[in-house]
Amino acid sequence: MAEDSTTTPTRRAQRRAELGRRLLEATEALMGTDVAFTDLSVNALASAAGISRATFYVYFEDKSQLLQALAEEVAEGFRTVAQRWWDTTERPSHDELHGAIADTVALHRRHRAVIWAILEMSSYDAAIAAFYDDLMAGLIDGYTEAIEQAQATGAIGALAARPTATALTWMIERCCHQTARATEPDAAADAALVDALTEIVWRTLYLAPSR
């Protein structure tokens, strides 16, 4: 159905967000059958989401713009979890750090199709590449600030804040992505991964075993 010209900007934004969620589910379901994002047609995506091709183009110019919208929705989840991770620095809590990393691993599992699509498209789509670069830069900036604040209170010692934040952020991202992409869900293996990553972060920041 064509978009009503009387639709308000707010209603249109809400409708776009609703369709974005449906298309996110459709994209992840279709890519779960080992189909690359570049091979997905607009017709297939629209059909899986229960909308028409015409409706798709009312809200998205092309698949690249759709992927940016999906990426932003997924990225918001990572930012929320990262904030929990950062919040542990001034008041060290092994359990809270463990929980934040567990949620990060779970998010990579849940959205592995879209994350893979972002990385796939970023090799030749400048807008997608810029989005991912900005996301990672923002996460590194946030963790750098968290480490510096914890150093000011004495919770963390004399570490180089930005290099440490960069190393830990990329370690988590690469490890989670490769695990989610290359292996099937395995609760025991994922739990072991969470334990290992938590211990590495804890020892790096606080220079001591957690137990």
PyMOL CGO cylinders between C-alpha atoms (Angstrom):
from pymol import cmd
from pymol.cgo import CYLINDER

trace = [
    CYLINDER, 0.00, 0.00, 0.00, 1.34, 3.44, -0.91, 0.3, 1, 1, 1, 1, 1, 1,
    CYLINDER, 1.34, 3.44, -0.91, 2.11, 5.80, 1.96, 0.3, 1, 1, 1, 1, 1, 1,
    CYLINDER, 2.11, 5.80, 1.96, -0.71, 8.23, 2.78, 0.3, 1, 1, 1, 1, 1, 1,
    CYLINDER, -0.71, 8.23, 2.78, 0.44, 11.78, 2.03, 0.3, 1, 1, 1, 1, 1, 1,
    CYLINDER, 0.44, 11.78, 2.03, -1.27, 12.95, 5.24, 0.3, 1, 1, 1, 1, 1, 1,
    CYLINDER, -1.27, 12.95, 5.24, 0.88, 10.74, 7.45, 0.3, 1, 1, 1, 1, 1, 1,
    CYLINDER, 0.88, 10.74, 7.45, 2.68, 12.83, 10.07, 0.3, 1, 1, 1, 1, 1, 1,
    CYLINDER, 2.68, 12.83, 10.07, 6.48, 12.67, 10.43, 0.3, 1, 1, 1, 1, 1, 1,
    CYLINDER, 6.48, 12.67, 10.43, 6.07, 11.00, 13.84, 0.3, 1, 1, 1, 1, 1, 1,
    CYLINDER, 6.07, 11.00, 13.84, 3.70, 8.37, 12.49, 0.3, 1, 1, 1, 1, 1, 1,
    CYLINDER, 3.70, 8.37, 12.49, 6.01, 7.77, 9.55, 0.3, 1, 1, 1, 1, 1, 1,
    CYLINDER, 6.01, 7.77, 9.55, 9.01, 7.32, 11.88, 0.3, 1, 1, 1, 1, 1, 1,
    CYLINDER, 9.01, 7.32, 11.88, 7.05, 4.87, 14.01, 0.3, 1, 1, 1, 1, 1, 1,
    CYLINDER, 7.05, 4.87, 14.01, 5.97, 2.95, 10.94, 0.3, 1, 1, 1, 1, 1, 1,
    CYLINDER, 5.97, 2.95, 10.94, 9.54, 2.87, 9.65, 0.3, 1, 1, 1, 1, 1, 1,
    CYLINDER, 9.54, 2.87, 9.65, 10.77, 1.57, 13.00, 0.3, 1, 1, 1, 1, 1, 1,
    CYLINDER, 10.77, 1.57, 13.00, 8.08, -1.13, 13.01, 0.3, 1, 1, 1, 1, 1, 1,
    CYLINDER, 8.08, -1.13, 13.01, 8.98, -2.22, 9.49, 0.3, 1, 1, 1, 1, 1, 1,
    CYLINDER, 8.98, -2.22, 9.49, 12.64, -2.11, 10.44, 0.3, 1, 1, 1, 1, 1, 1,
    CYLINDER, 12.64, -2.11, 10.44, 12.06, -4.63, 13.23, 0.3, 1, 1, 1, 1, 1, 1,
    CYLINDER, 12.06, -4.63, 13.23, 10.12, -6.91, 10.89, 0.3, 1, 1, 1, 1, 1, 1,
    CYLINDER, 10.12, -6.91, 10.89, 12.81, -6.64, 8.24, 0.3, 1, 1, 1, 1, 1, 1,
    CYLINDER, 12.81, -6.64, 8.24, 15.49, -7.31, 10.85, 0.3, 1, 1, 1, 1, 1, 1,
    CYLINDER, 15.49, -7.31, 10.85, 13.77, -10.58, 11.73, 0.3, 1, 1, 1, 1, 1, 1,
    CYLINDER, 13.77, -10.58, 11.73, 13.31, -11.41, 8.05, 0.3, 1, 1, 1, 1, 1, 1,
    CYLINDER, 13.31, -11.41, 8.05, 16.94, -10.65, 7.22, 0.3, 1, 1, 1, 1, 1, 1,
    CYLINDER, 16.94, -10.65, 7.22, 18.25, -12.78, 10.08, 0.3, 1, 1, 1, 1, 1, 1,
    CYLINDER, 18.25, -12.78, 10.08, 15.90, -15.64, 9.19, 0.3, 1, 1, 1, 1, 1, 1,
    CYLINDER, 15.90, -15.64, 9.19, 16.90, -15.62, 5.52, 0.3, 1, 1, 1, 1, 1, 1,
    CYLINDER, 16.90, -15.62, 5.52, 20.61, -15.29, 6.27, 0.3, 1, 1, 1, 1, 1, 1,
    CYLINDER, 20.61, -15.29, 6.27, 20.24, -18.09, 8.78, 0.3, 1, 1, 1, 1, 1, 1,
    CYLINDER, 20.24, -18.09, 8.78, 19.84, -20.36, 5.76, 0.3, 1, 1, 1, 1, 1, 1,
    CYLINDER, 19.84, -20.36, 5.76, 23.40, -19.42, 4.68, 0.3, 1, 1, 1, 1, 1, 1,
    CYLINDER, 23.40, -19.42, 4.68, 22.30, -16.82, 2.14, 0.3, 1, 1, 1, 1, 1, 1,
    CYLINDER, 22.30, -16.82, 2.14, 24.59, -13.79, 1.90, 0.3, 1, 1, 1, 1, 1, 1,
    CYLINDER, 24.59, -13.79, 1.90, 23.02, -10.37, 2.35, 0.3, 1, 1, 1, 1, 1, 1,
    CYLINDER, 23.02, -10.37, 2.35, 24.26, -9.33, -1.08, 0.3, 1, 1, 1, 1, 1, 1,
    CYLINDER, 24.26, -9.33, -1.08, 22.29, -12.23, -2.58, 0.3, 1, 1, 1, 1, 1, 1,
    CYLINDER, 22.29, -12.23, -2.58, 19.02, -11.30, -0.89, 0.3, 1, 1, 1, 1, 1, 1,
    CYLINDER, 19.02, -11.30, -0.89, 16.57, -9.55, -3.17, 0.3, 1, 1, 1, 1, 1, 1,
    CYLINDER, 16.57, -9.55, -3.17, 14.23, -6.79, -2.06, 0.3, 1, 1, 1, 1, 1, 1,
    CYLINDER, 14.23, -6.79, -2.06, 11.36, -9.05, -3.13, 0.3, 1, 1, 1, 1, 1, 1,
    CYLINDER, 11.36, -9.05, -3.13, 12.56, -11.83, -0.82, 0.3, 1, 1, 1, 1, 1, 1,
    CYLINDER, 12.56, -11.83, -0.82, 13.06, -9.45, 2.11, 0.3, 1, 1, 1, 1, 1, 1,
    CYLINDER, 13.06, -9.45, 2.11, 9.69, -7.79, 1.64, 0.3, 1, 1, 1, 1, 1, 1,
    CYLINDER, 9.69, -7.79, 1.64, 7.89, -11.11, 1.29, 0.3, 1, 1, 1, 1, 1, 1,
    CYLINDER, 7.89, -11.11, 1.29, 9.53, -12.55, 4.41, 0.3, 1, 1, 1, 1, 1, 1,
    CYLINDER, 9.53, -12.55, 4.41, 8.57, -9.41, 6.35, 0.3, 1, 1, 1, 1, 1, 1,
    CYLINDER, 8.57, -9.41, 6.35, 4.98, -9.58, 5.11, 0.3, 1, 1, 1, 1, 1, 1,
    CYLINDER, 4.98, -9.58, 5.11, 5.06, -6.32, 3.17, 0.3, 1, 1, 1, 1, 1, 1,
    CYLINDER, 5.06, -6.32, 3.17, 4.98, -5.36, -0.48, 0.3, 1, 1, 1, 1, 1, 1,
    CYLINDER, 4.98, -5.36, -0.48, 7.98, -4.33, -2.56, 0.3, 1, 1, 1, 1, 1, 1,
    CYLINDER, 7.98, -4.33, -2.56, 6.32, -0.92, -3.00, 0.3, 1, 1, 1, 1, 1, 1,
    CYLINDER, 6.32, -0.92, -3.00, 6.05, -0.46, 0.77, 0.3, 1, 1, 1, 1, 1, 1,
    CYLINDER, 6.05, -0.46, 0.77, 9.72, -1.33, 1.18, 0.3, 1, 1, 1, 1, 1, 1,
    CYLINDER, 9.72, -1.33, 1.18, 10.70, 1.50, -1.17, 0.3, 1, 1, 1, 1, 1, 1,
    CYLINDER, 10.70, 1.50, -1.17, 8.44, 3.97, 0.62, 0.3, 1, 1, 1, 1, 1, 1,
    CYLINDER, 8.44, 3.97, 0.62, 10.69, 3.68, 3.68, 0.3, 1, 1, 1, 1, 1, 1,
    CYLINDER, 10.69, 3.68, 3.68, 14.07, 2.58, 2.30, 0.3, 1, 1, 1, 1, 1, 1,
    CYLINDER, 14.07, 2.58, 2.30, 15.88, 3.70, -0.83, 0.3, 1, 1, 1, 1, 1, 1,
    CYLINDER, 15.88, 3.70, -0.83, 17.71, 0.40, -1.22, 0.3, 1, 1, 1, 1, 1, 1,
    CYLINDER, 17.71, 0.40, -1.22, 19.20, -2.52, 0.71, 0.3, 1, 1, 1, 1, 1, 1,
    CYLINDER, 19.20, -2.52, 0.71, 22.14, -0.42, 1.84, 0.3, 1, 1, 1, 1, 1, 1,
    CYLINDER, 22.14, -0.42, 1.84, 19.85, 2.04, 3.60, 0.3, 1, 1, 1, 1, 1, 1,
    CYLINDER, 19.85, 2.04, 3.60, 17.92, -0.86, 5.12, 0.3, 1, 1, 1, 1, 1, 1,
    CYLINDER, 17.92, -0.86, 5.12, 21.15, -2.38, 6.44, 0.3, 1, 1, 1, 1, 1, 1,
    CYLINDER, 21.15, -2.38, 6.44, 22.12, 0.95, 8.00, 0.3, 1, 1, 1, 1, 1, 1,
    CYLINDER, 22.12, 0.95, 8.00, 18.76, 1.03, 9.81, 0.3, 1, 1, 1, 1, 1, 1,
    CYLINDER, 18.76, 1.03, 9.81, 19.17, -2.57, 10.97, 0.3, 1, 1, 1, 1, 1, 1,
    CYLINDER, 19.17, -2.57, 10.97, 22.74, -1.87, 12.03, 0.3, 1, 1, 1, 1, 1, 1,
    CYLINDER, 22.74, -1.87, 12.03, 21.65, 1.10, 14.13, 0.3, 1, 1, 1, 1, 1, 1,
    CYLINDER, 21.65, 1.10, 14.13, 19.07, -1.01, 15.95, 0.3, 1, 1, 1, 1, 1, 1,
    CYLINDER, 19.07, -1.01, 15.95, 21.62, -3.73, 16.68, 0.3, 1, 1, 1, 1, 1, 1,
    CYLINDER, 21.62, -3.73, 16.68, 24.26, -1.16, 17.64, 0.3, 1, 1, 1, 1, 1, 1,
    CYLINDER, 24.26, -1.16, 17.64, 21.97, 0.37, 20.25, 0.3, 1, 1, 1, 1, 1, 1,
    CYLINDER, 21.97, 0.37, 20.25, 21.90, -2.97, 22.03, 0.3, 1, 1, 1, 1, 1, 1,
    CYLINDER, 21.90, -2.97, 22.03, 25.70, -3.09, 22.06, 0.3, 1, 1, 1, 1, 1, 1,
    CYLINDER, 25.70, -3.09, 22.06, 25.94, 0.47, 23.39, 0.3, 1, 1, 1, 1, 1, 1,
    CYLINDER, 25.94, 0.47, 23.39, 23.55, -0.38, 26.23, 0.3, 1, 1, 1, 1, 1, 1,
    CYLINDER, 23.55, -0.38, 26.23, 25.54, -3.46, 27.20, 0.3, 1, 1, 1, 1, 1, 1,
    CYLINDER, 25.54, -3.46, 27.20, 28.83, -1.56, 26.85, 0.3, 1, 1, 1, 1, 1, 1,
    CYLINDER, 28.83, -1.56, 26.85, 27.59, 1.05, 29.30, 0.3, 1, 1, 1, 1, 1, 1,
    CYLINDER, 27.59, 1.05, 29.30, 27.08, -1.70, 31.85, 0.3, 1, 1, 1, 1, 1, 1,
    CYLINDER, 27.08, -1.70, 31.85, 30.63, -2.86, 31.15, 0.3, 1, 1, 1, 1, 1, 1,
    CYLINDER, 30.63, -2.86, 31.15, 31.98, 0.66, 31.61, 0.3, 1, 1, 1, 1, 1, 1,
    CYLINDER, 31.98, 0.66, 31.61, 30.02, 1.14, 34.82, 0.3, 1, 1, 1, 1, 1, 1,
    CYLINDER, 30.02, 1.14, 34.82, 32.00, -1.66, 36.47, 0.3, 1, 1, 1, 1, 1, 1,
    CYLINDER, 32.00, -1.66, 36.47, 35.30, 0.18, 36.25, 0.3, 1, 1, 1, 1, 1, 1,
    CYLINDER, 35.30, 0.18, 36.25, 34.85, 2.61, 39.17, 0.3, 1, 1, 1, 1, 1, 1,
    CYLINDER, 34.85, 2.61, 39.17, 33.21, 0.04, 41.44, 0.3, 1, 1, 1, 1, 1, 1,
    CYLINDER, 33.21, 0.04, 41.44, 34.86, -3.22, 40.44, 0.3, 1, 1, 1, 1, 1, 1,
    CYLINDER, 34.86, -3.22, 40.44, 32.34, -6.08, 40.40, 0.3, 1, 1, 1, 1, 1, 1,
    CYLINDER, 32.34, -6.08, 40.40, 33.35, -9.36, 38.84, 0.3, 1, 1, 1, 1, 1, 1,
    CYLINDER, 33.35, -9.36, 38.84, 29.71, -10.47, 38.63, 0.3, 1, 1, 1, 1, 1, 1,
    CYLINDER, 29.71, -10.47, 38.63, 28.57, -7.30, 36.84, 0.3, 1, 1, 1, 1, 1, 1,
    CYLINDER, 28.57, -7.30, 36.84, 31.47, -7.47, 34.41, 0.3, 1, 1, 1, 1, 1, 1,
    CYLINDER, 31.47, -7.47, 34.41, 30.73, -11.14, 33.78, 0.3, 1, 1, 1, 1, 1, 1,
    CYLINDER, 30.73, -11.14, 33.78, 27.06, -10.34, 33.14, 0.3, 1, 1, 1, 1, 1, 1,
    CYLINDER, 27.06, -10.34, 33.14, 27.87, -7.55, 30.68, 0.3, 1, 1, 1, 1, 1, 1,
    CYLINDER, 27.87, -7.55, 30.68, 30.25, -9.76, 28.71, 0.3, 1, 1, 1, 1, 1, 1,
    CYLINDER, 30.25, -9.76, 28.71, 27.71, -12.61, 28.74, 0.3, 1, 1, 1, 1, 1, 1,
    CYLINDER, 27.71, -12.61, 28.74, 25.13, -10.24, 27.22, 0.3, 1, 1, 1, 1, 1, 1,
    CYLINDER, 25.13, -10.24, 27.22, 27.67, -9.13, 24.61, 0.3, 1, 1, 1, 1, 1, 1,
    CYLINDER, 27.67, -9.13, 24.61, 28.29, -12.72, 23.54, 0.3, 1, 1, 1, 1, 1, 1,
    CYLINDER, 28.29, -12.72, 23.54, 24.54, -13.34, 23.45, 0.3, 1, 1, 1, 1, 1, 1,
    CYLINDER, 24.54, -13.34, 23.45, 23.96, -10.26, 21.26, 0.3, 1, 1, 1, 1, 1, 1,
    CYLINDER, 23.96, -10.26, 21.26, 26.57, -11.47, 18.79, 0.3, 1, 1, 1, 1, 1, 1,
    CYLINDER, 26.57, -11.47, 18.79, 24.83, -14.84, 18.69, 0.3, 1, 1, 1, 1, 1, 1,
    CYLINDER, 24.83, -14.84, 18.69, 21.38, -13.33, 18.24, 0.3, 1, 1, 1, 1, 1, 1,
    CYLINDER, 21.38, -13.33, 18.24, 22.38, -10.85, 15.54, 0.3, 1, 1, 1, 1, 1, 1,
    CYLINDER, 22.38, -10.85, 15.54, 25.24, -12.68, 13.88, 0.3, 1, 1, 1, 1, 1, 1,
    CYLINDER, 25.24, -12.68, 13.88, 23.54, -12.52, 10.47, 0.3, 1, 1, 1, 1, 1, 1,
    CYLINDER, 23.54, -12.52, 10.47, 23.21, -8.74, 10.49, 0.3, 1, 1, 1, 1, 1, 1,
    CYLINDER, 23.21, -8.74, 10.49, 26.70, -8.25, 11.93, 0.3, 1, 1, 1, 1, 1, 1,
    CYLINDER, 26.70, -8.25, 11.93, 28.12, -10.45, 9.20, 0.3, 1, 1, 1, 1, 1, 1,
    CYLINDER, 28.12, -10.45, 9.20, 26.13, -8.48, 6.61, 0.3, 1, 1, 1, 1, 1, 1,
    CYLINDER, 26.13, -8.48, 6.61, 27.57, -5.21, 7.94, 0.3, 1, 1, 1, 1, 1, 1,
    CYLINDER, 27.57, -5.21, 7.94, 31.11, -6.52, 7.67, 0.3, 1, 1, 1, 1, 1, 1,
    CYLINDER, 31.11, -6.52, 7.67, 30.39, -8.03, 4.26, 0.3, 1, 1, 1, 1, 1, 1,
    CYLINDER, 30.39, -8.03, 4.26, 28.96, -4.79, 2.88, 0.3, 1, 1, 1, 1, 1, 1,
    CYLINDER, 28.96, -4.79, 2.88, 31.56, -2.53, 4.51, 0.3, 1, 1, 1, 1, 1, 1,
    CYLINDER, 31.56, -2.53, 4.51, 34.23, -3.78, 2.12, 0.3, 1, 1, 1, 1, 1, 1,
    CYLINDER, 34.23, -3.78, 2.12, 32.60, -1.90, -0.75, 0.3, 1, 1, 1, 1, 1, 1,
    CYLINDER, 32.60, -1.90, -0.75, 29.88, 0.34, 0.73, 0.3, 1, 1, 1, 1, 1, 1,
    CYLINDER, 29.88, 0.34, 0.73, 31.44, 3.51, 2.15, 0.3, 1, 1, 1, 1, 1, 1,
    CYLINDER, 31.44, 3.51, 2.15, 28.38, 4.43, 4.23, 0.3, 1, 1, 1, 1, 1, 1,
    CYLINDER, 28.38, 4.43, 4.23, 28.26, 1.03, 5.94, 0.3, 1, 1, 1, 1, 1, 1,
    CYLINDER, 28.26, 1.03, 5.94, 32.03, 1.10, 6.51, 0.3, 1, 1, 1, 1, 1, 1,
    CYLINDER, 32.03, 1.10, 6.51, 31.79, 4.57, 8.06, 0.3, 1, 1, 1, 1, 1, 1,
    CYLINDER, 31.79, 4.57, 8.06, 28.92, 3.44, 10.29, 0.3, 1, 1, 1, 1, 1, 1,
    CYLINDER, 28.92, 3.44, 10.29, 30.89, 0.51, 11.68, 0.3, 1, 1, 1, 1, 1, 1,
    CYLINDER, 30.89, 0.51, 11.68, 34.03, 2.59, 12.13, 0.3, 1, 1, 1, 1, 1, 1,
    CYLINDER, 34.03, 2.59, 12.13, 32.02, 5.20, 14.04, 0.3, 1, 1, 1, 1, 1, 1,
    CYLINDER, 32.02, 5.20, 14.04, 30.38, 2.54, 16.20, 0.3, 1, 1, 1, 1, 1, 1,
    CYLINDER, 30.38, 2.54, 16.20, 33.70, 1.03, 17.22, 0.3, 1, 1, 1, 1, 1, 1,
    CYLINDER, 33.70, 1.03, 17.22, 35.28, 4.45, 17.75, 0.3, 1, 1, 1, 1, 1, 1,
    CYLINDER, 35.28, 4.45, 17.75, 32.39, 5.42, 20.01, 0.3, 1, 1, 1, 1, 1, 1,
    CYLINDER, 32.39, 5.42, 20.01, 32.75, 2.24, 22.05, 0.3, 1, 1, 1, 1, 1, 1,
    CYLINDER, 32.75, 2.24, 22.05, 36.48, 2.83, 22.43, 0.3, 1, 1, 1, 1, 1, 1,
    CYLINDER, 36.48, 2.83, 22.43, 35.91, 6.48, 23.42, 0.3, 1, 1, 1, 1, 1, 1,
    CYLINDER, 35.91, 6.48, 23.42, 33.39, 5.42, 26.05, 0.3, 1, 1, 1, 1, 1, 1,
    CYLINDER, 33.39, 5.42, 26.05, 35.64, 2.80, 27.55, 0.3, 1, 1, 1, 1, 1, 1,
    CYLINDER, 35.64, 2.80, 27.55, 38.63, 5.13, 27.54, 0.3, 1, 1, 1, 1, 1, 1,
    CYLINDER, 38.63, 5.13, 27.54, 36.62, 7.67, 29.53, 0.3, 1, 1, 1, 1, 1, 1,
    CYLINDER, 36.62, 7.67, 29.53, 35.44, 4.95, 31.94, 0.3, 1, 1, 1, 1, 1, 1,
    CYLINDER, 35.44, 4.95, 31.94, 39.01, 3.80, 32.58, 0.3, 1, 1, 1, 1, 1, 1,
    CYLINDER, 39.01, 3.80, 32.58, 40.21, 7.37, 33.12, 0.3, 1, 1, 1, 1, 1, 1,
    CYLINDER, 40.21, 7.37, 33.12, 37.40, 8.05, 35.60, 0.3, 1, 1, 1, 1, 1, 1,
    CYLINDER, 37.40, 8.05, 35.60, 38.26, 4.86, 37.49, 0.3, 1, 1, 1, 1, 1, 1,
    CYLINDER, 38.26, 4.86, 37.49, 41.92, 5.87, 37.55, 0.3, 1, 1, 1, 1, 1, 1,
    CYLINDER, 41.92, 5.87, 37.55, 40.95, 9.20, 39.08, 0.3, 1, 1, 1, 1, 1, 1,
    CYLINDER, 40.95, 9.20, 39.08, 39.30, 7.38, 41.99, 0.3, 1, 1, 1, 1, 1, 1,
    CYLINDER, 39.30, 7.38, 41.99, 42.14, 4.88, 42.36, 0.3, 1, 1, 1, 1, 1, 1,
    CYLINDER, 42.14, 4.88, 42.36, 40.06, 1.88, 41.27, 0.3, 1, 1, 1, 1, 1, 1,
    CYLINDER, 40.06, 1.88, 41.27, 42.40, 1.28, 38.32, 0.3, 1, 1, 1, 1, 1, 1,
    CYLINDER, 42.40, 1.28, 38.32, 46.13, 1.82, 38.34, 0.3, 1, 1, 1, 1, 1, 1,
    CYLINDER, 46.13, 1.82, 38.34, 48.53, 3.39, 35.88, 0.3, 1, 1, 1, 1, 1, 1,
    CYLINDER, 48.53, 3.39, 35.88, 47.39, 1.87, 32.59, 0.3, 1, 1, 1, 1, 1, 1,
    CYLINDER, 47.39, 1.87, 32.59, 47.49, 3.64, 29.22, 0.3, 1, 1, 1, 1, 1, 1,
    CYLINDER, 47.49, 3.64, 29.22, 43.75, 4.26, 29.03, 0.3, 1, 1, 1, 1, 1, 1,
    CYLINDER, 43.75, 4.26, 29.03, 43.12, 4.56, 25.29, 0.3, 1, 1, 1, 1, 1, 1,
    CYLINDER, 43.12, 4.56, 25.29, 45.40, 1.74, 24.11, 0.3, 1, 1, 1, 1, 1, 1,
    CYLINDER, 45.40, 1.74, 24.11, 43.93, -0.50, 26.80, 0.3, 1, 1, 1, 1, 1, 1,
    CYLINDER, 43.93, -0.50, 26.80, 40.37, 0.41, 25.84, 0.3, 1, 1, 1, 1, 1, 1,
    CYLINDER, 40.37, 0.41, 25.84, 41.17, -0.13, 22.16, 0.3, 1, 1, 1, 1, 1, 1,
    CYLINDER, 41.17, -0.13, 22.16, 42.72, -3.55, 22.78, 0.3, 1, 1, 1, 1, 1, 1,
    CYLINDER, 42.72, -3.55, 22.78, 39.91, -4.78, 25.03, 0.3, 1, 1, 1, 1, 1, 1,
    CYLINDER, 39.91, -4.78, 25.03, 37.12, -3.48, 22.80, 0.3, 1, 1, 1, 1, 1, 1,
    CYLINDER, 37.12, -3.48, 22.80, 38.51, -5.05, 19.64, 0.3, 1, 1, 1, 1, 1, 1,
    CYLINDER, 38.51, -5.05, 19.64, 39.39, -8.26, 21.47, 0.3, 1, 1, 1, 1, 1, 1,
    CYLINDER, 39.39, -8.26, 21.47, 35.79, -8.68, 22.59, 0.3, 1, 1, 1, 1, 1, 1,
    CYLINDER, 35.79, -8.68, 22.59, 34.39, -7.73, 19.16, 0.3, 1, 1, 1, 1, 1, 1,
    CYLINDER, 34.39, -7.73, 19.16, 36.66, -10.02, 17.13, 0.3, 1, 1, 1, 1, 1, 1,
    CYLINDER, 36.66, -10.02, 17.13, 36.40, -12.97, 19.49, 0.3, 1, 1, 1, 1, 1, 1,
    CYLINDER, 36.40, -12.97, 19.49, 32.60, -12.77, 19.73, 0.3, 1, 1, 1, 1, 1, 1,
    CYLINDER, 32.60, -12.77, 19.73, 32.13, -12.23, 16.01, 0.3, 1, 1, 1, 1, 1, 1,
    CYLINDER, 32.13, -12.23, 16.01, 34.37, -15.08, 14.94, 0.3, 1, 1, 1, 1, 1, 1,
    CYLINDER, 34.37, -15.08, 14.94, 32.83, -17.44, 17.48, 0.3, 1, 1, 1, 1, 1, 1,
    CYLINDER, 32.83, -17.44, 17.48, 29.26, -16.56, 16.47, 0.3, 1, 1, 1, 1, 1, 1,
    CYLINDER, 29.26, -16.56, 16.47, 30.06, -16.73, 12.76, 0.3, 1, 1, 1, 1, 1, 1,
    CYLINDER, 30.06, -16.73, 12.76, 32.03, -19.97, 12.75, 0.3, 1, 1, 1, 1, 1, 1,
    CYLINDER, 32.03, -19.97, 12.75, 30.28, -22.09, 15.39, 0.3, 1, 1, 1, 1, 1, 1,
    CYLINDER, 30.28, -22.09, 15.39, 26.75, -23.16, 16.21, 0.3, 1, 1, 1, 1, 1, 1,
    CYLINDER, 26.75, -23.16, 16.21, 25.23, -22.09, 19.54, 0.3, 1, 1, 1, 1, 1, 1,
    CYLINDER, 25.23, -22.09, 19.54, 26.66, -24.14, 22.40, 0.3, 1, 1, 1, 1, 1, 1,
    CYLINDER, 26.66, -24.14, 22.40, 25.75, -23.03, 25.91, 0.3, 1, 1, 1, 1, 1, 1,
    CYLINDER, 25.75, -23.03, 25.91, 28.74, -24.66, 27.57, 0.3, 1, 1, 1, 1, 1, 1,
    CYLINDER, 28.74, -24.66, 27.57, 31.24, -23.31, 25.03, 0.3, 1, 1, 1, 1, 1, 1,
    CYLINDER, 31.24, -23.31, 25.03, 29.75, -19.82, 25.19, 0.3, 1, 1, 1, 1, 1, 1,
    CYLINDER, 29.75, -19.82, 25.19, 29.86, -19.89, 28.99, 0.3, 1, 1, 1, 1, 1, 1,
    CYLINDER, 29.86, -19.89, 28.99, 33.53, -20.87, 28.87, 0.3, 1, 1, 1, 1, 1, 1,
    CYLINDER, 33.53, -20.87, 28.87, 34.20, -18.02, 26.45, 0.3, 1, 1, 1, 1, 1, 1,
    CYLINDER, 34.20, -18.02, 26.45, 32.46, -15.53, 28.75, 0.3, 1, 1, 1, 1, 1, 1,
    CYLINDER, 32.46, -15.53, 28.75, 34.53, -16.77, 31.70, 0.3, 1, 1, 1, 1, 1, 1,
    CYLINDER, 34.53, -16.77, 31.70, 37.77, -16.41, 29.73, 0.3, 1, 1, 1, 1, 1, 1,
    CYLINDER, 37.77, -16.41, 29.73, 37.00, -12.93, 28.42, 0.3, 1, 1, 1, 1, 1, 1,
    CYLINDER, 37.00, -12.93, 28.42, 35.90, -11.75, 31.86, 0.3, 1, 1, 1, 1, 1, 1,
    CYLINDER, 35.90, -11.75, 31.86, 39.13, -13.01, 33.41, 0.3, 1, 1, 1, 1, 1, 1,
    CYLINDER, 39.13, -13.01, 33.41, 41.26, -11.30, 30.74, 0.3, 1, 1, 1, 1, 1, 1,
    CYLINDER, 41.26, -11.30, 30.74, 39.50, -7.96, 31.21, 0.3, 1, 1, 1, 1, 1, 1,
    CYLINDER, 39.50, -7.96, 31.21, 39.59, -8.24, 35.00, 0.3, 1, 1, 1, 1, 1, 1,
    CYLINDER, 39.59, -8.24, 35.00, 43.29, -9.06, 35.16, 0.3, 1, 1, 1, 1, 1, 1,
    CYLINDER, 43.29, -9.06, 35.16, 44.10, -6.31, 32.65, 0.3, 1, 1, 1, 1, 1, 1,
    CYLINDER, 44.10, -6.31, 32.65, 42.30, -3.59, 34.58, 0.3, 1, 1, 1, 1, 1, 1,
    CYLINDER, 42.30, -3.59, 34.58, 42.95, -4.68, 38.15, 0.3, 1, 1, 1, 1, 1, 1,
    CYLINDER, 42.95, -4.68, 38.15, 46.22, -6.62, 37.72, 0.3, 1, 1, 1, 1, 1, 1,
    CYLINDER, 46.22, -6.62, 37.72, 44.99, -9.51, 39.85, 0.3, 1, 1, 1, 1, 1, 1,
    CYLINDER, 44.99, -9.51, 39.85, 43.06, -12.78, 39.50, 0.3, 1, 1, 1, 1, 1, 1,
    CYLINDER, 43.06, -12.78, 39.50, 39.33, -12.39, 40.11, 0.3, 1, 1, 1, 1, 1, 1,
    CYLINDER, 39.33, -12.39, 40.11, 39.18, -15.19, 42.69, 0.3, 1, 1, 1, 1, 1, 1,
]
cmd.load_cgo(trace, "trace")
